[in-house]
Amino acid sequence: MTQSKINSCRLNCGKTYPVHNPIVLPPPPKMPDLGLTKDVPATSCIDIIKWGGVPDSGEKWLKNHKMIEPFKIYCDQEIDGGGWGLFYNYIHKPYEDY
């Protein structure tokens, strides 16, 4: 349809359809103990920054929807804006071949 036909149809029909703006809800409250205990695990280190209390680096508890039990991970909340998780680490000694 061309724009003139659409405008003609609007004039003949006379109907208007109200537009309802979406309702903007306030953000949920932050959880100060998110990731600090096994009972209140976070989904990721970045979630602790967004939804937790004071986001400091250290060991945190995480759990995703596929896991049965939460696990501990080191969350770095300082480098490049934070939200980084270190879940595996090894010490490589000089002159050792892995």
C-alpha distance (Angstrom), angle and dihedral (degrees) to the residues before:
residue distance angle dihedral
M1 . . .
T2 3.73 . .
Q3 3.78 122.5 .
S4 3.84 92.0 -109.7
K5 3.82 91.2 55.8
I6 3.80 90.6 49.1
N7 3.80 91.6 50.6
S8 3.81 91.1 46.9
C9 3.79 90.3 51.0
R10 3.80 90.9 50.4
L11 3.82 91.6 51.6
N12 3.82 93.6 47.9
C13 3.78 95.5 43.2
G14 3.78 97.0 45.7
K15 3.77 92.8 -163.8
T16 3.74 122.8 134.8
Y17 3.74 125.5 -166.3
P18 3.79 115.8 -147.0
V19 3.75 118.3 -129.1
H20 3.76 116.0 -141.2
N21 3.77 116.1 -152.9
P22 3.80 114.8 -133.9
I23 3.77 117.5 -100.3
V24 3.79 111.3 -112.8
L25 3.78 110.1 -144.5
P26 3.79 122.7 -156.8
P27 3.79 115.7 -106.0
P28 3.80 115.9 -94.1
P29 3.78 116.6 -97.8
K30 3.78 118.4 -90.9
M31 3.80 119.5 -106.0
P32 3.82 108.7 -133.4
D33 3.82 93.4 -162.3
L34 3.83 97.0 46.5
G35 3.80 109.3 140.4
L36 3.79 94.6 0.3
T37 3.80 97.1 101.1
K38 3.79 136.7 32.5
D39 3.81 88.5 -117.2
V40 3.83 93.3 58.7
P41 3.83 105.9 38.7
A42 3.80 122.5 173.4
T43 3.80 125.1 -135.1
S44 3.82 94.2 -127.8
C45 3.79 141.7 -11.1
I46 3.80 90.2 -101.4
D47 3.83 89.7 56.5
I48 3.79 88.7 58.9
I49 3.81 88.4 57.1
K50 3.82 93.1 46.8
W51 3.81 101.6 38.7
G52 3.80 106.8 14.4
G53 3.76 133.7 82.8
V54 3.79 120.3 -101.6
P55 3.82 105.9 -8.8
D56 3.79 104.5 -137.2
S57 3.79 126.3 161.7
G58 3.78 118.2 -101.9
E59 3.78 143.9 86.0
K60 3.80 113.1 -29.7
W61 3.80 135.8 175.9
L62 3.82 117.9 -113.6
K63 3.79 134.3 179.9
N64 3.78 132.0 171.3
H65 3.81 130.0 -160.7
K66 3.82 93.2 -93.4
M67 3.79 97.1 53.5
I68 3.77 127.0 85.2
E69 3.80 97.9 -159.5
P70 3.81 130.0 35.5
F71 3.80 117.8 -117.5
K72 3.80 135.2 -153.8
I73 3.77 120.2 -110.5
Y74 3.79 134.4 170.5
C75 3.81 109.2 -113.6
D76 3.80 117.2 -158.8
Q77 3.79 105.9 -155.3
E78 3.81 97.6 174.4
I79 3.84 112.2 54.4
D80 3.84 113.9 86.2
G81 3.79 93.6 -12.8
G82 3.81 95.4 -44.2
G83 3.77 132.0 -104.8
W84 3.82 95.8 118.7
G85 3.79 121.0 138.5
L86 3.79 126.8 -155.8
F87 3.77 109.1 -161.3
Y88 3.81 101.4 158.3
N89 3.75 129.4 38.5
Y90 3.76 136.9 161.5
I91 3.77 134.0 -180.0
H92 3.79 113.7 -123.2
K93 3.77 109.8 -154.2
P94 3.81 119.7 -152.1
Y95 3.80 115.5 -93.1
E96 3.80 94.1 15.9
D97 3.78 119.4 120.2
Y98 3.79 118.4 -148.3
